[in-house]
Amino acid sequence: MKTTRRHFLIGSLAALKPLTSGRGLRTASAGERIVLGFMGIRGRGYSMARGFAQRSDTEIAYLADVDTRLFENRAKGIEDITGKRPKMVRDFRRMLDDKSVDAIVMGTPDHWHALGTILACQAGKDVYVEKPTSHSIWESRKMVDAARKYQRVVQVGTQNRSAPYVKTAIEYLRSGKLGKVHFIRIVNSKLRPGIGRKPDSKPPDGVDYDMWLGPAPSRPFNENHFHYTWHWLWEYGGGDISNDGIHQIDIARWCANVTYPKSVSSTGGIHFYDDDQQTPDTHVVTWDFDGLTMLFEQTLFTPYMKKTPRFMHDLENFASWPFSGFRIEIYGTAQKMFIVLHGAGWKVFDADYKLVAEDEGLLVDDLHYGDFLDGIRNRARTAADVEEGHLSTLLCHYGNVAYRTERKLKIDPKTEGFLNDDEANGFLKRRYRTPWVVPEMV
């Protein structure tokens, strides 16, 4: 029988584990507004600030960014929504010193995620940090350690974990109807513009470039080492597997109910672009788990692959689904499931190519924001708790290290690093630049 939303009930996916409030730390009551500060407000950070501002249960107290050229526009944008102008600061630590602030929302580049989260936890703030959790394997674990030590709620911006249609997909998988799952393919493909080649120059007026670099090595200002294009440079990001692929990888890992792989291998290269990019535009990663192989495929030169496949809502034809660049294919011994993220849904087909189950829906950021705020009030771990984000981010890091070392690597789950491979383990942790150092003991 075909299963639809009308008669497919969402059960309990996982019990929320309670947290114990730390001594002397402020806890918001049920009817009280939660006071937020935002770290990084150019792109995603400002989008999140506007999203939280539209809620009646939050107060936007601070916006922080190293680029003061943004201040007037961003302050006005929030004031237009809330009627109250937030404080604008260049140094995010002013938010940490303000005891009235309950939580920090981070929209910074990846290389700031770990240190920003750890400092916020140490200051008694809860944290919403965008994906991926970190720039390196070692510092990602330190984020988990800080959250647990200081008893903080830390939510990762893997928003699909709060999407109802993803939850029903998990329910269907757990029902066993798909059979035994031995293979999962993850596709992350779309057309990305090149970044060109840019010369070094002086930082623009109003930009604290030294603080923007933070933990990364000191270097002259360069537009390609700054807003957004940092994604494709190893000192700051991990390429598209960490930028967009983390969304599909996280849900695929949740579907498979796995943690650490036994091994990882990777291939690919910069086949299309001729510019300052360092990360691959064509990337294939294979993770081997006990009884399961998971495959990641990325192409960044394919205009027919759609990141947000709105057209799929208007097409009943199954043939449209392979053109989604944001999909997960789950191969069971009895049935096959397609999941298309960021606002599409999932479909299951049997051995006779018959559609036997489906669900659709939208990815609503507000549900993820609400889950974070509920976690703050209830002192409970959220749908995208930092440890879940950490484990999924590790798969991205493993794939990048295998790509950079050009060989198959065996994973050591005890250290979260690599077995008998000094070169690969050299990628576990970056060299930090004083004073922006992630401490050994958080």
VENLINVEN-V229125 format. One line per field, one symbol per residue. ss: DSSP state (H for helix, E for strand, - for the rest). psi: psi as a letter, one per 30 degrees, with the letter a starting at -180 (. if undefined). burial: + if it has 9 or more other ideal C-beta (glycine too) atoms within 8 Angstrom, else -. Layout:
ss: ???
psi: ???
burial: ???
This chain:
ss: --E-HHH----------E---------------EEEEEE----HHHHHHHHHH----EEEEEEE--EHHHHHHHHHHHHHHH----EEE---HHHHH-----EEEE---HHHHHHHHHHHHH---EEEE-------HHHHHHHHHHHHH----EEE--HHHH-HHHHHHHHHHH------EEEEEEEEE-E--------EE-----E-HHHHH-------EEHHH---HHHH-------HHHH-HHHHHHHHHHHH------EEEEEEE------------EEEEEEEE--EEEEEEEE-E----E---HHHHH---HHHHHHE-EEEEEEE---EEEEE----EEEEE-----EEEEEE----HHHHHHHHHHHHHH-E----EHHHHHHHHHHHHHHHHHHHH---EEEE----EE---HHHH-------E--E------
psi: kkklefgjkjajekkkkllkklkgkkkklegkkkkkkkjjgeceeeeeeeeefflfglkjekkklfjfffeeeeeeeeefefgkklkkkejffeeefjffkelkkkhlleffeeeeeeeeefggklkjklllelfleefeeeeeeeeeeghkkjkkhiffffkefeeeeeeeeffgffakkfkkkkkikakkllfakkllakklkgkieeeeecflkkllkkefhbkefffgkffeagafefeefeeeeeeeeeefhldklelklllaajfeliafkflkfjkkkkkkljgkkkkkkkkggjffkkejieffffkfkfffefgkgilkkjjlfelkkkkjlhhdalkkkafggkjfllllaljjeeeeeeeeeeeeefhkklehleeeeeeeeeeeeeeeeeeffhlkkkkjfefgbkkhjeeefffeklklkkgikjlej.
burial: --+----+----------+--+-----+-----+++++++++-++++++++++-+--+++++++++++-++--++++++-+----+-++--+-+++-+--++++++++++++++++++++++-++++++++++++++++++++++++--++++++++++++++-+++++++++---+++-+-++++++++----+--+--+-----+-+-++++++----++++++--+++++--+++++++++++++++++++++-+-++-++++-+-+--+--++-+++++++++++--+++++++++++--+++-+--+-------++-++++++++++--++++++++++++++++----+++++++-+-+++++++++++++-++-+-+++-++++++++++++++++-+---++++---+++--+--++-++-+--+---++---+
